């Protein structure tokens, strides 16, 4: 349970850091590149919460990579 909470906090931290560094320009060059590398046509699938779930999974992955877990 504690690991899940730490992962959640870490995920939020990573996503907030990425947002801050990119100045929250979600339609800027970095985020356009990220969307086109993550999804074939640049748009996530509409089923199962699509974009939100994908962003959360990416943040969790980035957090775990930084912590080497």
Steps between C-alpha positions, in 0.01 A plus 500: 500500500781741584673422170178584312475834681865581427447411134194726488684794658802439277282484189336831586843650569641386165199628307506832686872535429447430129220753494712762674801445273282525189325804651170311466499560125315178426483577130868586475776315319583255782146388562422469128806281462406295808146438369623391157759263644255351751207458260515408133275782380574738789166435670437245780221246476164617632429188703599449864573863588748533210717803556478520881598139546785526250639813666479339843674183378776710341549696824514181702755350259714815514489500881604135520782549248636787708486283810632194308215273614 
